[in-house]
């Protein structure tokens, strides 16, 4: 009941095909206890320096037995190049999302020639950064735009539900946040940020006046 990751570079198969092949292999297992490491270790060479994006993909499995159906959740750990349609460089399947699991992925990349990650873009999980720094040189780390926007909007929603901000304020700020993250022009972004700050200060003053 052990599965070693999938390493691939320049592979013509899509990520969904890789996941499907992994899920198909696991569907025949009687028990799923721990999955980790690499299915077929990739030995293709990598540049000494790379900009990378780390993603975690949730995969839900169901195994049917005489006593009933068991549900399992496993995760695909993916590293790909930081550019539009970046090439997947390493992939692993695990039932956890710890730094130890990510270390296996980074150690595979190190064995293929990678020495330094000049920029690592991650979601909210800090395990990716912890693992990368323990194996390779890491110059810069930042949270991805999608997860940054989601985090801000989630915080606003929690504040609204707790009654800390009004429904009108929540809608206005959420709208401005979405606009800011959708823009690409620097000047337009700065103007929208000033608008957001101005509206927030006005709202704060109204609260203090009450």
C-alpha positions in Angstrom: 0.0 0.0 0.0 2.8 2.4 -0.9 3.0 4.6 -3.9 6.1 6.4 -5.1 5.4 9.8 -6.8 5.2 10.7 -10.5 8.2 12.6 -11.9 7.8 14.1 -15.3 9.3 16.8 -17.5 8.1 17.9 -21.0 5.5 15.1 -20.8 2.8 15.3 -23.4 0.2 13.9 -21.0 -1.8 16.5 -19.1 -1.9 16.7 -15.3 -5.4 15.2 -15.3 -4.2 12.2 -17.2 -1.4 11.7 -14.6 -3.9 12.0 -11.8 -6.3 9.6 -13.5 -3.5 7.0 -13.9 -2.6 7.4 -10.3 -6.2 7.0 -9.1 -6.8 4.0 -11.4 -3.7 2.3 -9.8 -5.0 3.0 -6.3 -8.5 1.8 -7.0 -7.3 -1.8 -6.8 -5.8 -1.4 -3.4 -7.6 -2.9 -0.5 -6.4 -0.4 2.1 -4.9 3.1 1.6 -2.8 4.0 4.5 0.1 6.1 3.4 1.2 7.4 0.0 4.4 9.3 -0.5 7.6 9.6 -2.4 8.2 9.3 -6.1 5.9 6.2 -8.7 8.5 6.6 -11.3 11.5 8.8 -10.4 12.4 11.4 -13.1 16.1 11.6 -14.0 15.8 14.3 -16.7 18.3 17.1 -16.0 17.2 20.6 -14.8 18.8 24.0 -14.9 20.8 25.1 -11.9 18.3 28.0 -11.2 14.5 28.1 -11.7 11.4 30.1 -10.8 8.8 27.6 -9.5 5.1 27.5 -8.6 4.1 24.9 -6.0 0.5 23.6 -6.1 -1.5 21.1 -4.0 -4.4 19.3 -5.6 -7.0 17.5 -3.6 -8.1 14.1 -4.8 -11.1 12.3 -3.2 -11.3 8.5 -3.4 -13.9 6.0 -2.5 -13.2 2.3 -2.0 -16.2 -0.1 -1.7 -16.1 -3.1 0.6 -18.6 -5.6 1.9 -18.9 -3.5 5.1 -19.6 -0.3 3.2 -17.8 2.5 1.4 -14.6 4.1 2.7 -13.7 7.7 1.7 -10.1 8.8 1.4 -8.6 12.1 0.5 -5.1 12.3 -1.0 -3.1 15.1 -2.5 -1.1 15.7 -5.6 2.0 17.8 -5.0 3.0 19.6 -8.2 5.9 21.9 -9.1 6.0 23.7 -12.4 7.8 26.5 -14.1 6.7 30.1 -13.4 5.5 31.1 -16.8 2.2 30.8 -18.8 1.6 27.1 -19.3 4.8 26.3 -17.4 6.2 22.8 -17.8 5.4 20.5 -14.9 8.8 19.5 -13.4 7.9 17.2 -10.5 4.7 15.5 -9.1 4.0 13.3 -6.2 0.9 11.7 -4.5 0.6 11.6 -0.8 -2.1 11.4 1.9 -0.5 14.3 3.8 0.7 17.8 3.0 3.7 18.1 5.3 7.2 19.5 4.7 8.5 15.9 4.7 6.3 15.0 1.8 7.4 18.1 -0.2 11.1 17.4 0.7 10.9 14.2 -1.4 9.9 16.3 -4.4 12.6 18.9 -3.9 15.3 16.2 -3.3 14.3 14.6 -6.6 14.8 18.0 -8.4 18.1 18.6 -6.6 19.4 15.2 -7.8 18.5 16.3 -11.4 20.7 19.4 -11.1 18.6 22.1 -9.5 20.6 24.2 -7.0 18.7 27.4 -6.4 15.0 28.5 -6.6 15.2 32.2 -7.5 11.4 32.7 -6.9 9.0 30.2 -5.3 5.3 31.0 -5.6 3.1 29.0 -3.2 -0.4 29.0 -1.9 -1.1 29.5 1.8 0.7 26.3 2.9 4.1 27.1 4.4 5.2 23.4 4.2 6.3 24.0 0.6 8.7 26.9 1.6 10.0 25.0 4.7 10.8 21.9 2.5 12.4 24.0 -0.2 14.7 25.8 2.1 15.8 22.6 3.8 16.9 21.1 0.5 17.8 23.9 -1.9 18.8 27.6 -1.9 15.7 29.8 -2.0 16.1 33.5 -2.9 12.5 34.8 -2.8 9.1 33.4 -1.8 5.7 34.9 -2.4 2.1 33.8 -2.1 0.3 33.4 -5.4 -2.2 36.1 -6.5 -5.2 33.8 -6.5 -4.7 32.7 -2.9 -3.9 36.2 -1.8 -7.1 37.5 -3.3 -9.1 34.6 -1.8 -7.6 35.2 1.6 -8.5 38.8 1.6 -12.1 38.1 0.5 -12.5 35.3 3.1 -11.3 37.6 5.9 -13.9 40.3 4.7 -16.6 37.6 4.7 -15.7 36.5 8.2 -15.8 40.1 9.4 -19.2 40.6 7.8 -20.6 37.4 9.4 -19.4 38.5 12.8 -21.1 41.9 12.3 -17.7 43.8 12.4 -18.5 45.4 9.0 -21.7 46.2 7.2 -23.0 44.3 4.2 -22.7 47.4 2.1 -19.0 47.9 3.1 -18.3 44.2 2.4 -19.7 44.4 -1.1 -17.9 47.6 -1.9 -14.5 46.4 -0.7 -14.9 43.0 -2.2 -15.6 44.6 -5.6 -12.6 46.8 -5.4 -10.3 44.0 -4.3 -11.5 41.9 -7.3 -10.9 44.8 -9.7 -7.4 45.4 -8.3 -6.3 41.8 -8.8 -7.8 41.7 -12.3 -5.9 44.8 -13.5 -2.4 44.6 -15.1 -1.7 48.3 -15.6 0.4 49.6 -12.7 -1.1 53.1 -12.7 -4.7 51.8 -12.7 -3.8 49.4 -9.9 -2.4 52.3 -7.8 -5.6 54.4 -8.4 -7.8 51.6 -7.3 -5.7 51.0 -4.2 -6.1 54.7 -3.3 -9.8 54.4 -3.9 -10.0 51.4 -1.6 -7.9 53.2 1.1 -10.0 56.3 0.9 -13.3 54.4 1.2 -11.9 52.4 4.2 -10.8 55.6 6.0 -14.3 57.1 5.4 -15.9 54.0 6.8 -13.6 54.0 9.8 -14.4 57.6 10.6 -18.1 56.9 10.4 -17.7 54.1 12.9 -15.7 56.3 15.3 -18.4 59.0 15.0 -21.0 56.5 16.2 
